[in-house]
Amino acid sequence: MKKRKRLFFGFIIAVLVIITVEACLHIAHFVVLGVQKKEKSKDSEYMISLSKEDKEASMDMDWTLLNTLQYLKWRREEYAGKYVNINSQGVRKTWFPVDAPKRFTETIYMFGGSPLWGIGAGDDYTIPSYFSKLLNNNEYNYLVYNYGESGYTFTREVINLILLLREGHRPDYVIFYDGANDVDAAYQSAIPGGTFHLVSRKLERIKQNDILMDIYFFWCDLIDLIKRHSMIYRVSKEKISIYLPGRQRYSNRELHSLADGIIEYYVKSKGLLDHLSIAYGFKYICFWQPVLFSKKNLTNEEIKIYQKQKGGQLGQLYIIVNGILAEKSLTNFFNISNTLDNTLKRYYLDFCHLSEEGNEAVAKEMYRVFKKEFLPDTR
């Protein structure tokens, strides 16, 4: 009995200590926020003031907002917000002129991961929206669709295109914007062509059991709550990570072998795209996106992001892949990874997601290439 009492009171004391520490850290956090108001104001240049709901829909890979699909594995569900809007097919809203229905003559489908989808940006300030503005404000008549999705690799996007073609979609042009997920997913899985599939695998194992599903989502919500609101979690994560060097997962030889495999897998998927283009009569173009790891001239803020995200071997892998791509001669392929190299502005929110200004800079380069390749000046 005495042992149980000791355990009970020990538990109560532990809870009280945690609550006290949390309270003290929250107070300290608010004090620091007051001191750093000017620094915080800088972030408004790079992140739109989204509502809480819009920010969650935009910034987080929130699995409760995603449909699990047989071939694609996931897709965001329909959502309506002030700055973020997704239709019933999981396609994010893209800017178009007010008189769109009367003037559009051709369609452009844009595929990519979350950088193309527009993490951290409002509907009108994603790469597809800026691309649409550049086209339609220069007297070209195109309807642009944003088929970007978090975690999608080039091959998964090609599969998505195949499914759309099967359903009767007939785009005139198709644009792919990739690189970040293709390299990162291969790095995480150690398999060229690997995908971010861990969550979908977990769901596959438990989806037949309603109780397990409830427990799973309760656990996800609890972890999410701790990550969002626990100052103990934030402080411990930041402080401990300083003393933990990036784990060396691969030897130099393995890293180069993985890079070769990534390119080979990409080229094979692109070969399939060539056949689809001929069979269904659309023109396509592929872009290899800029990432922080391969940028030559980093700003002070970008250096902090690089250090925080520990580029390490993942950063090396990006650089190796870029080097291999530079030696390749691929049709309808353009490596625009150096687009942001010489800017003195902070365009990166993390290693691959860009500010709205960064989205605009990338869209301008894509428009320049697209116009040169497909739009001879015959207006």
C-alpha positions in Angstrom: 0.0 0.0 0.0 2.8 2.4 1.0 4.6 1.6 -2.3 1.5 2.5 -4.3 1.2 5.8 -2.3 4.8 6.6 -3.1 4.3 5.9 -6.8 1.1 8.0 -6.8 2.7 11.0 -5.0 5.8 10.7 -7.2 3.6 10.8 -10.3 1.8 13.9 -9.0 5.0 15.7 -8.2 6.4 14.8 -11.6 3.3 16.3 -13.3 3.5 19.5 -11.1 7.2 19.9 -12.0 6.4 19.5 -15.7 3.5 22.0 -15.5 5.8 24.5 -13.6 8.6 24.2 -16.1 6.2 24.6 -19.0 4.7 27.7 -17.4 8.2 29.2 -16.8 9.3 28.5 -20.4 6.1 30.0 -21.8 6.7 33.2 -19.8 10.3 33.3 -21.0 9.0 32.7 -24.5 6.7 35.7 -24.4 9.5 37.9 -23.0 11.8 36.9 -25.9 9.0 37.5 -28.4 8.7 41.0 -27.1 12.4 41.7 -27.5 12.5 40.2 -31.0 9.5 42.0 -32.5 11.6 43.5 -35.2 13.0 40.1 -36.2 9.5 38.6 -36.3 8.3 41.4 -38.5 10.9 40.3 -41.1 9.1 37.0 -41.5 6.0 38.7 -42.8 8.0 39.4 -45.9 8.2 35.7 -46.6 5.0 34.3 -45.2 1.5 35.5 -45.8 -0.6 36.1 -42.7 -2.8 33.1 -43.1 -5.6 32.2 -40.8 -4.8 29.4 -38.3 -6.8 26.9 -40.4 -5.3 28.0 -43.7 -1.8 27.8 -42.2 -2.4 24.3 -41.1 -3.7 23.3 -44.5 -0.8 25.0 -46.2 2.2 24.3 -43.9 1.5 20.9 -42.6 1.4 17.4 -44.1 -1.8 16.9 -42.1 -2.9 13.4 -42.8 -6.4 14.1 -41.7 -6.7 16.4 -44.7 -5.6 13.8 -47.1 -7.4 11.1 -49.0 -5.6 7.8 -49.3 -5.8 6.6 -52.9 -5.0 3.2 -54.4 -2.2 4.4 -56.7 -1.2 7.8 -55.5 -1.5 6.8 -51.8 -2.5 10.3 -50.7 -4.2 13.5 -51.9 -5.5 16.5 -50.0 -9.2 16.6 -49.3 -11.5 19.5 -50.4 -10.9 22.6 -48.3 -12.2 26.2 -48.4 -10.3 29.0 -46.6 -9.4 32.6 -47.1 -6.1 32.0 -48.7 -6.0 28.3 -49.3 -8.6 26.5 -51.4 -8.7 23.0 -52.7 -11.4 21.5 -54.9 -13.1 18.1 -54.6 -10.5 16.6 -56.9 -7.7 17.7 -54.6 -6.5 20.4 -56.9 -5.5 23.7 -55.4 -7.0 27.0 -56.7 -4.8 28.8 -59.3 -5.1 32.5 -60.3 -6.9 33.2 -63.5 -8.4 36.4 -65.2 -11.9 37.4 -64.4 -12.9 36.9 -68.0 -11.3 33.4 -68.0 -14.2 31.3 -69.4 -14.4 33.5 -72.5 -10.8 33.7 -73.4 -9.1 30.5 -72.4 -8.1 28.4 -75.4 -5.6 25.8 -74.1 -4.8 24.1 -70.8 -1.6 23.6 -68.8 -1.3 21.0 -66.1 1.5 21.6 -63.6 2.9 18.8 -61.4 5.3 18.8 -58.5 5.7 18.3 -54.8 4.8 20.7 -52.0 7.1 23.5 -53.3 4.9 23.7 -56.4 1.7 23.2 -54.5 2.6 26.3 -52.5 3.5 25.5 -48.9 3.5 28.8 -47.0 1.9 30.8 -49.8 -1.7 32.0 -50.6 -3.5 30.6 -53.7 -2.6 33.6 -55.9 1.1 33.4 -55.0 2.1 29.8 -55.8 4.4 29.0 -58.7 1.4 27.9 -60.9 -0.5 31.1 -60.1 2.5 33.3 -60.9 3.0 31.3 -64.1 -0.6 31.8 -65.0 -0.3 35.6 -64.4 2.8 35.8 -66.6 1.0 34.0 -69.5 -2.4 35.7 -69.3 -1.0 39.2 -68.6 1.1 38.9 -71.8 -2.0 38.2 -74.0 -1.6 34.4 -74.0 -4.8 32.5 -73.2 -4.1 29.6 -71.0 -5.9 27.9 -68.1 -3.3 26.6 -65.6 -4.0 23.8 -63.1 -2.0 23.2 -59.9 -1.6 19.4 -59.5 1.2 19.7 -57.0 1.0 17.6 -53.8 3.2 17.2 -50.8 5.6 14.3 -50.9 5.0 13.5 -54.6 8.0 12.4 -56.7 8.4 12.7 -60.5 7.3 9.1 -61.0 4.2 9.5 -58.8 3.3 12.6 -60.8 3.5 10.7 -64.0 1.2 8.1 -62.5 -1.2 10.9 -61.6 -1.1 12.2 -65.1 -1.8 8.6 -66.4 -4.9 8.4 -64.2 -6.1 11.8 -65.4 -5.7 10.8 -69.0 -7.6 7.6 -68.3 -10.5 9.8 -67.0 -10.6 11.8 -70.2 -8.4 14.8 -69.3 -6.6 16.2 -72.4 -4.1 18.9 -71.4 -2.3 20.8 -74.2 0.8 21.2 -72.1 2.2 19.5 -69.0 4.9 20.9 -66.8 6.9 19.1 -64.1 8.8 20.8 -61.3 10.9 18.2 -59.4 14.1 17.3 -57.7 13.7 17.8 -54.0 11.4 14.9 -53.2 13.1 12.6 -55.7 16.4 13.0 -53.9 15.1 13.2 -50.4 12.8 10.2 -50.7 15.6 8.1 -52.2 18.0 9.3 -49.4 15.4 8.4 -46.7 14.6 5.0 -48.1 18.0 4.1 -49.6 16.2 3.2 -52.8 16.3 5.1 -56.1 12.8 6.0 -56.9 11.8 5.5 -53.3 8.7 7.4 -52.0 7.5 8.8 -48.7 5.2 5.9 -47.9 5.6 5.1 -44.2 2.3 6.7 -43.1 0.3 5.1 -45.9 1.8 1.7 -44.9 0.8 2.2 -41.3 -2.7 3.1 -42.4 -2.9 0.0 -44.7 -2.1 -2.2 -41.7 -4.7 -0.7 -39.3 -7.4 0.6 -41.6 -9.5 -2.6 -41.2 -9.9 -2.0 -37.5 -12.0 1.0 -36.4 -10.7 0.9 -32.9 -7.0 0.9 -34.1 -7.9 3.7 -36.4 -9.3 5.8 -33.6 -6.3 5.1 -31.4 -3.9 5.9 -34.3 -5.5 9.3 -35.0 -5.8 10.1 -31.3 -2.1 9.4 -30.9 -1.3 11.5 -34.0 -3.3 14.4 -32.6 -1.7 14.1 -29.2 1.8 14.1 -30.7 0.8 17.1 -32.8 -0.5 18.9 -29.8 2.8 18.4 -27.9 4.8 19.5 -30.9 2.8 22.7 -31.3 2.4 23.8 -27.8 4.9 22.2 -25.5 7.8 24.5 -24.7 9.7 21.7 -23.1 9.6 19.8 -26.4 10.7 22.9 -28.4 13.6 23.8 -26.1 14.9 20.3 -25.7 14.7 19.7 -29.5 16.6 22.9 -30.3 19.3 22.5 -27.6 19.9 18.8 -28.0 20.1 19.0 -31.8 23.1 21.4 -31.5 25.2 18.6 -30.1 24.0 15.8 -32.4 26.0 15.8 -35.7 24.2 14.5 -38.8 24.4 10.7 -38.9 26.6 9.4 -41.7 24.2 6.9 -43.4 26.2 6.3 -46.5 29.8 5.9 -47.6 31.0 8.2 -50.4 30.7 5.3 -52.9 27.2 4.5 -51.7 26.2 8.1 -52.1 27.4 8.3 -55.7 25.7 5.0 -56.5 22.5 6.3 -55.0 22.8 9.4 -57.1 23.3 7.4 -60.3 20.2 5.4 -59.4 18.1 8.5 -58.9 19.0 9.8 -62.3 18.5 6.4 -64.0 15.0 6.1 -62.4 14.1 9.7 -63.4 15.2 9.1 -67.0 13.1 5.9 -67.2 10.0 7.7 -66.0 10.7 10.5 -68.4 10.9 7.9 -71.2 7.3 6.8 -70.3 6.3 10.4 -70.5 7.7 10.6 -74.0 5.4 7.8 -75.1 2.4 9.4 -73.3 3.1 12.7 -75.0 3.0 11.1 -78.4 -0.1 9.0 -77.7 -2.2 11.7 -76.2 -0.9 14.7 -78.2 0.3 17.0 -75.4 3.7 18.8 -75.1 5.6 18.6 -71.9 8.6 20.2 -70.2 10.5 19.1 -67.1 12.2 21.5 -64.6 14.8 20.5 -62.0 14.1 22.8 -59.1 16.4 24.9 -56.9 17.2 23.8 -53.4 19.1 25.5 -50.6 21.8 22.8 -50.5 23.0 23.5 -54.0 22.8 27.3 -53.8 26.2 28.9 -54.3 25.8 32.1 -52.5 23.9 31.8 -49.2 22.5 34.8 -47.3 23.1 34.9 -43.5 19.5 33.8 -42.9 19.9 30.9 -45.4 23.1 29.8 -43.6 21.1 29.5 -40.4 18.4 27.4 -42.2 21.1 25.2 -43.7 22.7 24.6 -40.3 19.4 24.0 -38.6 18.3 21.5 -41.2 21.7 19.8 -41.2 22.4 19.5 -44.9 25.1 16.9 -44.4 24.9 13.9 -46.7 21.5 14.8 -48.0 23.0 18.1 -49.2 25.9 16.2 -50.7 23.6 14.0 -52.5 21.8 16.9 -54.1 25.1 18.3 -55.3 26.2 15.0 -56.7 22.9 14.5 -58.6 23.2 18.1 -60.0 26.7 17.3 -61.2 25.4 14.1 -63.0 22.5 16.1 -64.6 24.9 18.7 -65.9 26.5 15.9 -68.0 23.2 14.6 -69.4 21.5 15.8 -72.5 17.8 15.2 -72.0 15.1 16.5 -74.3 12.4 18.8 -72.8 14.5 19.0 -69.6 15.8 22.2 -68.0 17.9 22.4 -64.8 16.9 25.7 -63.2 18.5 24.8 -59.8 20.8 27.9 -60.1 17.9 30.3 -60.6 18.2 31.8 -57.1 22.0 31.5 -56.8 22.9 35.2 -57.1 20.1 36.8 -55.2 20.9 38.6 -51.9 17.3 38.2 -50.7 16.0 35.4 -48.5 13.9 33.3 -50.7 14.0 30.0 -48.9 11.6 29.1 -46.0 13.5 25.8 -45.6 15.7 23.7 -47.8 13.2 23.6 -50.7 10.1 25.7 -50.0 10.2 29.2 -51.1 8.6 32.5 -50.1 6.0 34.1 -52.4 8.8 36.2 -53.8 10.8 33.1 -54.5 7.9 31.5 -56.1 7.6 34.5 -58.4 11.3 34.3 -59.3 11.1 30.6 -60.2 7.9 31.2 -62.2 9.6 33.9 -64.3 12.4 31.5 -65.2 9.9 28.8 -66.1 7.9 31.2 -68.2 11.1 32.4 -70.0 11.9 28.8 -70.9 8.3 27.8 -71.8 7.9 30.8 -74.0 11.1 30.1 -75.9 10.3 26.4 -76.4 6.5 26.6 -77.2 5.3 30.1 -77.8 6.9 31.6 -80.9 5.9 35.3 -81.2 3.0 34.8 -83.6 0.2 36.7 -81.7 
